Amino acid sequence: MKIKAIVHDAEEGGFWAEVPAIPGCATQGETMEELLVNLREAIQGCLAVEVVPPQTTKTQRVLEIAV
């Protein structure tokens, strides 16, 4: 899976990045290498959040799709 991130220069030095496809997923790093490590961890953490199962009725179905 490939996910795009937007990298910004931080005002205090270093970098920060956000992942538009995952609202609230952002991180920072003093160097680009540190930012990449932190970005991978942030994305994994955001995707690992457990979602409450949806409530359904007799005529509805829940599909689980792997991407």
PDB file of N, H, CA, C and O in Angstrom:
ATOM      1  N   MET A   1       0.846  -1.163   0.000  1.00  0.00           N
ATOM      2  CA  MET A   1       0.000   0.000   0.000  1.00  0.00           C
ATOM      3  C   MET A   1       0.897   1.232   0.000  1.00  0.00           C
ATOM      4  O   MET A   1       1.893   1.285   0.722  1.00  0.00           O
ATOM      5  N   LYS A   2       0.544   2.207  -0.803  1.00  0.00           N
ATOM      6  H   LYS A   2      -0.265   2.164  -1.389  1.00  0.00           H
ATOM      7  CA  LYS A   2       1.274   3.472  -0.834  1.00  0.00           C
ATOM      8  C   LYS A   2       0.331   4.571  -0.361  1.00  0.00           C
ATOM      9  O   LYS A   2      -0.823   4.645  -0.781  1.00  0.00           O
ATOM     10  N   ILE A   3       0.841   5.416   0.514  1.00  0.00           N
ATOM     11  H   ILE A   3       1.779   5.356   0.855  1.00  0.00           H
ATOM     12  CA  ILE A   3       0.063   6.527   1.050  1.00  0.00           C
ATOM     13  C   ILE A   3       0.881   7.796   0.871  1.00  0.00           C
ATOM     14  O   ILE A   3       2.073   7.816   1.175  1.00  0.00           O
ATOM     15  N   LYS A   4       0.254   8.842   0.385  1.00  0.00           N
ATOM     16  H   LYS A   4      -0.715   8.825   0.138  1.00  0.00           H
ATOM     17  CA  LYS A   4       0.956  10.106   0.171  1.00  0.00           C
ATOM     18  C   LYS A   4       0.937  10.945   1.438  1.00  0.00           C
ATOM     19  O   LYS A   4      -0.063  10.990   2.155  1.00  0.00           O
ATOM     20  N   ALA A   5       2.062  11.611   1.703  1.00  0.00           N
ATOM     21  H   ALA A   5       2.874  11.575   1.121  1.00  0.00           H
ATOM     22  CA  ALA A   5       2.182  12.527   2.828  1.00  0.00           C
ATOM     23  C   ALA A   5       2.694  13.863   2.308  1.00  0.00           C
ATOM     24  O   ALA A   5       3.461  13.915   1.346  1.00  0.00           O
ATOM     25  N   ILE A   6       2.270  14.920   2.942  1.00  0.00           N
ATOM     26  H   ILE A   6       1.647  14.878   3.723  1.00  0.00           H
ATOM     27  CA  ILE A   6       2.750  16.255   2.596  1.00  0.00           C
ATOM     28  C   ILE A   6       3.769  16.664   3.660  1.00  0.00           C
ATOM     29  O   ILE A   6       3.461  16.670   4.851  1.00  0.00           O
ATOM     30  N   VAL A   7       4.982  17.005   3.226  1.00  0.00           N
ATOM     31  H   VAL A   7       5.233  17.000   2.258  1.00  0.00           H
ATOM     32  CA  VAL A   7       6.061  17.379   4.136  1.00  0.00           C
ATOM     33  C   VAL A   7       6.198  18.902   4.137  1.00  0.00           C
ATOM     34  O   VAL A   7       6.218  19.545   3.088  1.00  0.00           O
ATOM     35  N   HIS A   8       6.292  19.456   5.344  1.00  0.00           N
ATOM     36  H   HIS A   8       6.276  18.933   6.197  1.00  0.00           H
ATOM     37  CA  HIS A   8       6.431  20.895   5.525  1.00  0.00           C
ATOM     38  C   HIS A   8       7.722  21.181   6.290  1.00  0.00           C
ATOM     39  O   HIS A   8       8.158  20.367   7.105  1.00  0.00           O
ATOM     40  N   ASP A   9       8.331  22.336   6.029  1.00  0.00           N
ATOM     41  H   ASP A   9       7.977  22.997   5.368  1.00  0.00           H
ATOM     42  CA  ASP A   9       9.422  22.808   6.870  1.00  0.00           C
ATOM     43  C   ASP A   9       8.802  23.337   8.158  1.00  0.00           C
ATOM     44  O   ASP A   9       7.844  24.109   8.117  1.00  0.00           O
ATOM     45  N   ALA A  10       9.343  22.927   9.296  1.00  0.00           N
ATOM     46  H   ALA A  10      10.121  22.300   9.330  1.00  0.00           H
ATOM     47  CA  ALA A  10       8.840  23.412  10.578  1.00  0.00           C
ATOM     48  C   ALA A  10       9.470  24.764  10.887  1.00  0.00           C
ATOM     49  O   ALA A  10      10.648  24.974  10.600  1.00  0.00           O
ATOM     50  N   GLU A  11       8.711  25.673  11.462  1.00  0.00           N
ATOM     51  H   GLU A  11       7.754  25.502  11.696  1.00  0.00           H
ATOM     52  CA  GLU A  11       9.212  27.011  11.771  1.00  0.00           C
ATOM     53  C   GLU A  11      10.406  26.971  12.713  1.00  0.00           C
ATOM     54  O   GLU A  11      11.323  27.783  12.587  1.00  0.00           O
ATOM     55  N   GLU A  12      10.403  26.038  13.653  1.00  0.00           N
ATOM     56  H   GLU A  12       9.659  25.379  13.756  1.00  0.00           H
ATOM     57  CA  GLU A  12      11.480  25.944  14.638  1.00  0.00           C
ATOM     58  C   GLU A  12      12.641  25.078  14.153  1.00  0.00           C
ATOM     59  O   GLU A  12      13.579  24.823  14.908  1.00  0.00           O
ATOM     60  N   GLY A  13      12.585  24.634  12.922  1.00  0.00           N
ATOM     61  H   GLY A  13      11.823  24.842  12.309  1.00  0.00           H
ATOM     62  CA  GLY A  13      13.608  23.752  12.353  1.00  0.00           C
ATOM     63  C   GLY A  13      13.064  22.349  12.215  1.00  0.00           C
ATOM     64  O   GLY A  13      12.108  21.971  12.893  1.00  0.00           O
ATOM     65  N   GLY A  14      13.668  21.588  11.345  1.00  0.00           N
ATOM     66  H   GLY A  14      14.445  21.894  10.794  1.00  0.00           H
ATOM     67  CA  GLY A  14      13.192  20.234  11.105  1.00  0.00           C
ATOM     68  C   GLY A  14      12.007  20.232  10.151  1.00  0.00           C
ATOM     69  O   GLY A  14      11.817  21.158   9.362  1.00  0.00           O
ATOM     70  N   PHE A  15      11.222  19.178  10.241  1.00  0.00           N
ATOM     71  H   PHE A  15      11.376  18.426  10.882  1.00  0.00           H
ATOM     72  CA  PHE A  15      10.108  18.984   9.318  1.00  0.00           C
ATOM     73  C   PHE A  15       8.897  18.455  10.064  1.00  0.00           C
ATOM     74  O   PHE A  15       9.017  17.904  11.158  1.00  0.00           O
ATOM     75  N   TRP A  16       7.738  18.626   9.464  1.00  0.00           N
ATOM     76  H   TRP A  16       7.640  19.074   8.575  1.00  0.00           H
ATOM     77  CA  TRP A  16       6.539  17.951   9.935  1.00  0.00           C
ATOM     78  C   TRP A  16       5.778  17.487   8.709  1.00  0.00           C
ATOM     79  O   TRP A  16       5.916  18.062   7.630  1.00  0.00           O
ATOM     80  N   ALA A  17       4.966  16.436   8.876  1.00  0.00           N
ATOM     81  H   ALA A  17       4.854  15.969   9.753  1.00  0.00           H
ATOM     82  CA  ALA A  17       4.247  15.859   7.742  1.00  0.00           C
ATOM     83  C   ALA A  17       2.834  15.497   8.165  1.00  0.00           C
ATOM     84  O   ALA A  17       2.563  15.181   9.324  1.00  0.00           O
ATOM     85  N   GLU A  18       1.941  15.556   7.181  1.00  0.00           N
ATOM     86  H   GLU A  18       2.161  15.813   6.240  1.00  0.00           H
ATOM     87  CA  GLU A  18       0.554  15.167   7.395  1.00  0.00           C
ATOM     88  C   GLU A  18       0.140  14.201   6.294  1.00  0.00           C
ATOM     89  O   GLU A  18       0.684  14.233   5.190  1.00  0.00           O
ATOM     90  N   VAL A  19      -0.821  13.348   6.602  1.00  0.00           N
ATOM     91  H   VAL A  19      -1.262  13.323   7.499  1.00  0.00           H
ATOM     92  CA  VAL A  19      -1.322  12.354   5.654  1.00  0.00           C
ATOM     93  C   VAL A  19      -2.777  12.712   5.353  1.00  0.00           C
ATOM     94  O   VAL A  19      -3.663  12.403   6.149  1.00  0.00           O
ATOM     95  N   PRO A  20      -3.036  13.363   4.209  1.00  0.00           N
ATOM     96  CA  PRO A  20      -4.399  13.804   3.902  1.00  0.00           C
ATOM     97  C   PRO A  20      -5.437  12.680   3.878  1.00  0.00           C
ATOM     98  O   PRO A  20      -6.600  12.915   4.206  1.00  0.00           O
ATOM     99  N   ALA A  21      -5.040  11.473   3.498  1.00  0.00           N
ATOM    100  H   ALA A  21      -4.095  11.282   3.231  1.00  0.00           H
ATOM    101  CA  ALA A  21      -5.988  10.356   3.411  1.00  0.00           C
ATOM    102  C   ALA A  21      -6.398   9.833   4.784  1.00  0.00           C
ATOM    103  O   ALA A  21      -7.371   9.087   4.896  1.00  0.00           O
ATOM    104  N   ILE A  22      -5.657  10.223   5.840  1.00  0.00           N
ATOM    105  H   ILE A  22      -4.867  10.829   5.748  1.00  0.00           H
ATOM    106  CA  ILE A  22      -5.966   9.759   7.196  1.00  0.00           C
ATOM    107  C   ILE A  22      -6.088  11.003   8.078  1.00  0.00           C
ATOM    108  O   ILE A  22      -5.081  11.472   8.610  1.00  0.00           O
ATOM    109  N   PRO A  23      -7.277  11.540   8.245  1.00  0.00           N
ATOM    110  CA  PRO A  23      -7.453  12.754   9.042  1.00  0.00           C
ATOM    111  C   PRO A  23      -6.836  12.626  10.432  1.00  0.00           C
ATOM    112  O   PRO A  23      -7.045  11.634  11.131  1.00  0.00           O
ATOM    113  N   GLY A  24      -6.073  13.646  10.819  1.00  0.00           N
ATOM    114  H   GLY A  24      -5.902  14.452  10.251  1.00  0.00           H
ATOM    115  CA  GLY A  24      -5.445  13.659  12.135  1.00  0.00           C
ATOM    116  C   GLY A  24      -4.106  12.965  12.192  1.00  0.00           C
ATOM    117  O   GLY A  24      -3.457  12.984  13.237  1.00  0.00           O
ATOM    118  N   CYS A  25      -3.665  12.351  11.104  1.00  0.00           N
ATOM    119  H   CYS A  25      -4.192  12.336  10.255  1.00  0.00           H
ATOM    120  CA  CYS A  25      -2.394  11.634  11.087  1.00  0.00           C
ATOM    121  C   CYS A  25      -1.286  12.603  10.686  1.00  0.00           C
ATOM    122  O   CYS A  25      -1.199  13.019   9.530  1.00  0.00           O
ATOM    123  N   ALA A  26      -0.435  12.960  11.658  1.00  0.00           N
ATOM    124  H   ALA A  26      -0.505  12.623  12.597  1.00  0.00           H
ATOM    125  CA  ALA A  26       0.663  13.887  11.415  1.00  0.00           C
ATOM    126  C   ALA A  26       1.793  13.567  12.378  1.00  0.00           C
ATOM    127  O   ALA A  26       1.574  12.944  13.417  1.00  0.00           O
ATOM    128  N   THR A  27       3.002  13.992  12.033  1.00  0.00           N
ATOM    129  H   THR A  27       3.180  14.498  11.189  1.00  0.00           H
ATOM    130  CA  THR A  27       4.160  13.773  12.886  1.00  0.00           C
ATOM    131  C   THR A  27       5.245  14.770  12.521  1.00  0.00           C
ATOM    132  O   THR A  27       5.069  15.580  11.611  1.00  0.00           O
ATOM    133  N   GLN A  28       6.372  14.713  13.233  1.00  0.00           N
ATOM    134  H   GLN A  28       6.514  14.056  13.973  1.00  0.00           H
ATOM    135  CA  GLN A  28       7.463  15.634  12.966  1.00  0.00           C
ATOM    136  C   GLN A  28       8.802  14.915  13.156  1.00  0.00           C
ATOM    137  O   GLN A  28       8.859  13.810  13.694  1.00  0.00           O
ATOM    138  N   GLY A  29       9.870  15.562  12.705  1.00  0.00           N
ATOM    139  H   GLY A  29       9.824  16.460  12.267  1.00  0.00           H
ATOM    140  CA  GLY A  29      11.210  15.026  12.882  1.00  0.00           C
ATOM    141  C   GLY A  29      12.241  16.121  12.664  1.00  0.00           C
ATOM    142  O   GLY A  29      12.019  17.052  11.890  1.00  0.00           O
ATOM    143  N   GLU A  30      13.362  16.004  13.349  1.00  0.00           N
ATOM    144  H   GLU A  30      13.542  15.248  13.978  1.00  0.00           H
ATOM    145  CA  GLU A  30      14.438  16.989  13.207  1.00  0.00           C
ATOM    146  C   GLU A  30      15.142  16.865  11.863  1.00  0.00           C
ATOM    147  O   GLU A  30      15.606  17.858  11.304  1.00  0.00           O
ATOM    148  N   THR A  31      15.218  15.634  11.344  1.00  0.00           N
ATOM    149  H   THR A  31      14.841  14.827  11.798  1.00  0.00           H
ATOM    150  CA  THR A  31      15.835  15.384  10.039  1.00  0.00           C
ATOM    151  C   THR A  31      14.828  14.650   9.163  1.00  0.00           C
ATOM    152  O   THR A  31      13.818  14.146   9.655  1.00  0.00           O
ATOM    153  N   MET A  32      15.103  14.594   7.874  1.00  0.00           N
ATOM    154  H   MET A  32      15.923  15.003   7.474  1.00  0.00           H
ATOM    155  CA  MET A  32      14.203  13.880   6.966  1.00  0.00           C
ATOM    156  C   MET A  32      14.182  12.389   7.308  1.00  0.00           C
ATOM    157  O   MET A  32      13.138  11.745   7.203  1.00  0.00           O
ATOM    158  N   GLU A  33      15.319  11.840   7.714  1.00  0.00           N
ATOM    159  H   GLU A  33      16.168  12.363   7.800  1.00  0.00           H
ATOM    160  CA  GLU A  33      15.375  10.424   8.088  1.00  0.00           C
ATOM    161  C   GLU A  33      14.497  10.153   9.312  1.00  0.00           C
ATOM    162  O   GLU A  33      13.752   9.173   9.344  1.00  0.00           O
ATOM    163  N   GLU A  34      14.590  11.034  10.326  1.00  0.00           N
ATOM    164  H   GLU A  34      15.195  11.829  10.301  1.00  0.00           H
ATOM    165  CA  GLU A  34      13.770  10.872  11.526  1.00  0.00           C
ATOM    166  C   GLU A  34      12.290  11.044  11.184  1.00  0.00           C
ATOM    167  O   GLU A  34      11.440  10.322  11.707  1.00  0.00           O
ATOM    168  N   LEU A  35      11.986  11.993  10.311  1.00  0.00           N
ATOM    169  H   LEU A  35      12.676  12.579   9.885  1.00  0.00           H
ATOM    170  CA  LEU A  35      10.606  12.207   9.890  1.00  0.00           C
ATOM    171  C   LEU A  35      10.041  10.959   9.232  1.00  0.00           C
ATOM    172  O   LEU A  35       8.905  10.577   9.513  1.00  0.00           O
ATOM    173  N   LEU A  36      10.810  10.315   8.362  1.00  0.00           N
ATOM    174  H   LEU A  36      11.733  10.625   8.133  1.00  0.00           H
ATOM    175  CA  LEU A  36      10.325   9.112   7.676  1.00  0.00           C
ATOM    176  C   LEU A  36      10.037   7.986   8.654  1.00  0.00           C
ATOM    177  O   LEU A  36       9.037   7.283   8.512  1.00  0.00           O
ATOM    178  N   VAL A  37      10.906   7.807   9.650  1.00  0.00           N
ATOM    179  H   VAL A  37      11.718   8.378   9.765  1.00  0.00           H
ATOM    180  CA  VAL A  37      10.679   6.773  10.670  1.00  0.00           C
ATOM    181  C   VAL A  37       9.404   7.094  11.442  1.00  0.00           C
ATOM    182  O   VAL A  37       8.549   6.230  11.641  1.00  0.00           O
ATOM    183  N   ASN A  38       9.289   8.354  11.877  1.00  0.00           N
ATOM    184  H   ASN A  38       9.983   9.055  11.716  1.00  0.00           H
ATOM    185  CA  ASN A  38       8.110   8.759  12.645  1.00  0.00           C
ATOM    186  C   ASN A  38       6.834   8.691  11.811  1.00  0.00           C
ATOM    187  O   ASN A  38       5.765   8.365  12.328  1.00  0.00           O
ATOM    188  N   LEU A  39       6.949   8.998  10.525  1.00  0.00           N
ATOM    189  H   LEU A  39       7.817   9.263  10.105  1.00  0.00           H
ATOM    190  CA  LEU A  39       5.782   8.960   9.636  1.00  0.00           C
ATOM    191  C   LEU A  39       5.267   7.539   9.474  1.00  0.00           C
ATOM    192  O   LEU A  39       4.058   7.311   9.508  1.00  0.00           O
ATOM    193  N   ARG A  40       6.159   6.593   9.299  1.00  0.00           N
ATOM    194  H   ARG A  40       7.141   6.778   9.271  1.00  0.00           H
ATOM    195  CA  ARG A  40       5.729   5.189   9.199  1.00  0.00           C
ATOM    196  C   ARG A  40       5.019   4.746  10.477  1.00  0.00           C
ATOM    197  O   ARG A  40       3.980   4.089  10.422  1.00  0.00           O
ATOM    198  N   GLU A  41       5.590   5.113  11.628  1.00  0.00           N
ATOM    199  H   GLU A  41       6.434   5.647  11.672  1.00  0.00           H
ATOM    200  CA  GLU A  41       4.979   4.751  12.906  1.00  0.00           C
ATOM    201  C   GLU A  41       3.610   5.413  13.072  1.00  0.00           C
ATOM    202  O   GLU A  41       2.668   4.787  13.558  1.00  0.00           O
ATOM    203  N   ALA A  42       3.505   6.685  12.665  1.00  0.00           N
ATOM    204  H   ALA A  42       4.270   7.194  12.271  1.00  0.00           H
ATOM    205  CA  ALA A  42       2.232   7.401  12.793  1.00  0.00           C
ATOM    206  C   ALA A  42       1.166   6.767  11.913  1.00  0.00           C
ATOM    207  O   ALA A  42       0.028   6.589  12.347  1.00  0.00           O
ATOM    208  N   ILE A  43       1.522   6.427  10.689  1.00  0.00           N
ATOM    209  H   ILE A  43       2.447   6.571  10.337  1.00  0.00           H
ATOM    210  CA  ILE A  43       0.559   5.811   9.773  1.00  0.00           C
ATOM    211  C   ILE A  43       0.111   4.457  10.313  1.00  0.00           C
ATOM    212  O   ILE A  43      -1.080   4.149  10.310  1.00  0.00           O
ATOM    213  N   GLN A  44       1.059   3.650  10.775  1.00  0.00           N
ATOM    214  H   GLN A  44       2.027   3.900  10.777  1.00  0.00           H
ATOM    215  CA  GLN A  44       0.705   2.339  11.334  1.00  0.00           C
ATOM    216  C   GLN A  44      -0.211   2.504  12.545  1.00  0.00           C
ATOM    217  O   GLN A  44      -1.177   1.756  12.703  1.00  0.00           O
ATOM    218  N   GLY A  45       0.089   3.474  13.391  1.00  0.00           N
ATOM    219  H   GLY A  45       0.873   4.082  13.263  1.00  0.00           H
ATOM    220  CA  GLY A  45      -0.740   3.714  14.569  1.00  0.00           C
ATOM    221  C   GLY A  45      -2.134   4.172  14.207  1.00  0.00           C
ATOM    222  O   GLY A  45      -3.113   3.716  14.797  1.00  0.00           O
ATOM    223  N   CYS A  46      -2.233   5.072  13.237  1.00  0.00           N
ATOM    224  H   CYS A  46      -1.438   5.443  12.758  1.00  0.00           H
ATOM    225  CA  CYS A  46      -3.545   5.570  12.819  1.00  0.00           C
ATOM    226  C   CYS A  46      -4.374   4.459  12.185  1.00  0.00           C
ATOM    227  O   CYS A  46      -5.584   4.391  12.401  1.00  0.00           O
ATOM    228  N   LEU A  47      -3.741   3.593  11.412  1.00  0.00           N
ATOM    229  H   LEU A  47      -2.758   3.647  11.237  1.00  0.00           H
ATOM    230  CA  LEU A  47      -4.474   2.507  10.763  1.00  0.00           C
ATOM    231  C   LEU A  47      -4.820   1.378  11.728  1.00  0.00           C
ATOM    232  O   LEU A  47      -5.701   0.568  11.439  1.00  0.00           O
ATOM    233  N   ALA A  48      -4.138   1.316  12.872  1.00  0.00           N
ATOM    234  H   ALA A  48      -3.422   1.974  13.106  1.00  0.00           H
ATOM    235  CA  ALA A  48      -4.375   0.245  13.831  1.00  0.00           C
ATOM    236  C   ALA A  48      -5.508   0.561  14.799  1.00  0.00           C
ATOM    237  O   ALA A  48      -5.876  -0.287  15.612  1.00  0.00           O
ATOM    238  N   VAL A  49      -6.060   1.756  14.727  1.00  0.00           N
ATOM    239  H   VAL A  49      -5.760   2.445  14.067  1.00  0.00           H
ATOM    240  CA  VAL A  49      -7.128   2.149  15.637  1.00  0.00           C
ATOM    241  C   VAL A  49      -8.324   1.237  15.431  1.00  0.00           C
ATOM    242  O   VAL A  49      -8.786   1.041  14.306  1.00  0.00           O
ATOM    243  N   GLU A  50      -8.816   0.687  16.520  1.00  0.00           N
ATOM    244  H   GLU A  50      -8.441   0.846  17.433  1.00  0.00           H
ATOM    245  CA  GLU A  50      -9.973  -0.208  16.432  1.00  0.00           C
ATOM    246  C   GLU A  50     -11.241   0.613  16.238  1.00  0.00           C
ATOM    247  O   GLU A  50     -11.487   1.581  16.957  1.00  0.00           O
ATOM    248  N   VAL A  51     -12.018   0.224  15.283  1.00  0.00           N
ATOM    249  H   VAL A  51     -11.819  -0.562  14.699  1.00  0.00           H
ATOM    250  CA  VAL A  51     -13.263   0.914  14.963  1.00  0.00           C
ATOM    251  C   VAL A  51     -14.421   0.124  15.569  1.00  0.00           C
ATOM    252  O   VAL A  51     -14.457  -1.104  15.488  1.00  0.00           O
ATOM    253  N   VAL A  52     -15.356   0.833  16.169  1.00  0.00           N
ATOM    254  H   VAL A  52     -15.328   1.831  16.234  1.00  0.00           H
ATOM    255  CA  VAL A  52     -16.526   0.186  16.762  1.00  0.00           C
ATOM    256  C   VAL A  52     -17.359  -0.433  15.638  1.00  0.00           C
ATOM    257  O   VAL A  52     -17.640   0.240  14.646  1.00  0.00           O
ATOM    258  N   PRO A  53     -17.760  -1.698  15.772  1.00  0.00           N
ATOM    259  CA  PRO A  53     -18.562  -2.342  14.732  1.00  0.00           C
ATOM    260  C   PRO A  53     -19.852  -1.570  14.474  1.00  0.00           C
ATOM    261  O   PRO A  53     -20.482  -1.090  15.416  1.00  0.00           O
ATOM    262  N   PRO A  54     -20.251  -1.447  13.217  1.00  0.00           N
ATOM    263  CA  PRO A  54     -21.486  -0.726  12.904  1.00  0.00           C
ATOM    264  C   PRO A  54     -22.721  -1.511  13.337  1.00  0.00           C
ATOM    265  O   PRO A  54     -22.722  -2.742  13.362  1.00  0.00           O
ATOM    266  N   GLN A  55     -23.765  -0.770  13.675  1.00  0.00           N
ATOM    267  H   GLN A  55     -23.764   0.230  13.655  1.00  0.00           H
ATOM    268  CA  GLN A  55     -25.047  -1.384  14.018  1.00  0.00           C
ATOM    269  C   GLN A  55     -25.789  -1.680  12.715  1.00  0.00           C
ATOM    270  O   GLN A  55     -25.866  -0.824  11.833  1.00  0.00           O
ATOM    271  N   THR A  56     -26.324  -2.868  12.596  1.00  0.00           N
ATOM    272  H   THR A  56     -26.262  -3.563  13.312  1.00  0.00           H
ATOM    273  CA  THR A  56     -27.031  -3.247  11.376  1.00  0.00           C
ATOM    274  C   THR A  56     -28.433  -3.761  11.708  1.00  0.00           C
ATOM    275  O   THR A  56     -28.759  -4.073  12.853  1.00  0.00           O
ATOM    276  N   THR A  57     -29.241  -3.834  10.658  1.00  0.00           N
ATOM    277  H   THR A  57     -28.976  -3.581   9.727  1.00  0.00           H
ATOM    278  CA  THR A  57     -30.578  -4.419  10.787  1.00  0.00           C
ATOM    279  C   THR A  57     -30.580  -5.745  10.027  1.00  0.00           C
ATOM    280  O   THR A  57     -29.554  -6.149   9.481  1.00  0.00           O
ATOM    281  N   LYS A  58     -31.714  -6.412   9.992  1.00  0.00           N
ATOM    282  H   LYS A  58     -32.548  -6.084  10.435  1.00  0.00           H
ATOM    283  CA  LYS A  58     -31.818  -7.701   9.312  1.00  0.00           C
ATOM    284  C   LYS A  58     -31.552  -7.602   7.817  1.00  0.00           C
ATOM    285  O   LYS A  58     -31.117  -8.577   7.204  1.00  0.00           O
ATOM    286  N   THR A  59     -31.804  -6.444   7.222  1.00  0.00           N
ATOM    287  H   THR A  59     -32.157  -5.652   7.719  1.00  0.00           H
ATOM    288  CA  THR A  59     -31.645  -6.293   5.772  1.00  0.00           C
ATOM    289  C   THR A  59     -30.292  -5.697   5.370  1.00  0.00           C
ATOM    290  O   THR A  59     -30.046  -5.472   4.185  1.00  0.00           O
ATOM    291  N   GLN A  60     -29.432  -5.444   6.325  1.00  0.00           N
ATOM    292  H   GLN A  60     -29.631  -5.626   7.287  1.00  0.00           H
ATOM    293  CA  GLN A  60     -28.116  -4.863   6.026  1.00  0.00           C
ATOM    294  C   GLN A  60     -27.016  -5.885   6.244  1.00  0.00           C
ATOM    295  O   GLN A  60     -27.181  -6.836   7.008  1.00  0.00           O
ATOM    296  N   ARG A  61     -25.893  -5.682   5.568  1.00  0.00           N
ATOM    297  H   ARG A  61     -25.760  -4.909   4.947  1.00  0.00           H
ATOM    298  CA  ARG A  61     -24.734  -6.557   5.714  1.00  0.00           C
ATOM    299  C   ARG A  61     -23.484  -5.708   5.925  1.00  0.00           C
ATOM    300  O   ARG A  61     -23.401  -4.577   5.446  1.00  0.00           O
ATOM    301  N   VAL A  62     -22.540  -6.251   6.628  1.00  0.00           N
ATOM    302  H   VAL A  62     -22.608  -7.170   7.017  1.00  0.00           H
ATOM    303  CA  VAL A  62     -21.240  -5.604   6.810  1.00  0.00           C
ATOM    304  C   VAL A  62     -20.227  -6.380   6.004  1.00  0.00           C
ATOM    305  O   VAL A  62     -20.103  -7.594   6.166  1.00  0.00           O
ATOM    306  N   LEU A  63     -19.498  -5.695   5.133  1.00  0.00           N
ATOM    307  H   LEU A  63     -19.599  -4.709   5.001  1.00  0.00           H
ATOM    308  CA  LEU A  63     -18.430  -6.311   4.343  1.00  0.00           C
ATOM    309  C   LEU A  63     -17.095  -5.850   4.875  1.00  0.00           C
ATOM    310  O   LEU A  63     -16.915  -4.666   5.159  1.00  0.00           O
ATOM    311  N   GLU A  64     -16.165  -6.757   5.013  1.00  0.00           N
ATOM    312  H   GLU A  64     -16.311  -7.719   4.782  1.00  0.00           H
ATOM    313  CA  GLU A  64     -14.802  -6.419   5.411  1.00  0.00           C
ATOM    314  C   GLU A  64     -13.921  -6.593   4.193  1.00  0.00           C
ATOM    315  O   GLU A  64     -13.873  -7.677   3.610  1.00  0.00           O
ATOM    316  N   ILE A  65     -13.217  -5.532   3.798  1.00  0.00           N
ATOM    317  H   ILE A  65     -13.255  -4.652   4.271  1.00  0.00           H
ATOM    318  CA  ILE A  65     -12.433  -5.545   2.568  1.00  0.00           C
ATOM    319  C   ILE A  65     -10.966  -5.305   2.901  1.00  0.00           C
ATOM    320  O   ILE A  65     -10.641  -4.313   3.553  1.00  0.00           O
ATOM    321  N   ALA A  66     -10.088  -6.178   2.474  1.00  0.00           N
ATOM    322  H   ALA A  66     -10.352  -6.984   1.944  1.00  0.00           H
ATOM    323  CA  ALA A  66      -8.648  -5.997   2.673  1.00  0.00           C
ATOM    324  C   ALA A  66      -8.094  -5.130   1.552  1.00  0.00           C
ATOM    325  O   ALA A  66      -8.422  -5.332   0.383  1.00  0.00           O
ATOM    326  N   VAL A  67      -7.258  -4.168   1.908  1.00  0.00           N
ATOM    327  H   VAL A  67      -6.991  -4.004   2.857  1.00  0.00           H
ATOM    328  CA  VAL A  67      -6.634  -3.317   0.899  1.00  0.00           C
ATOM    329  C   VAL A  67      -5.134  -3.359   1.031  1.00  0.00           C
ATOM    330  O   VAL A  67      -4.428  -2.703   0.265  1.00  0.00           O
TER     331      VAL A  67
END
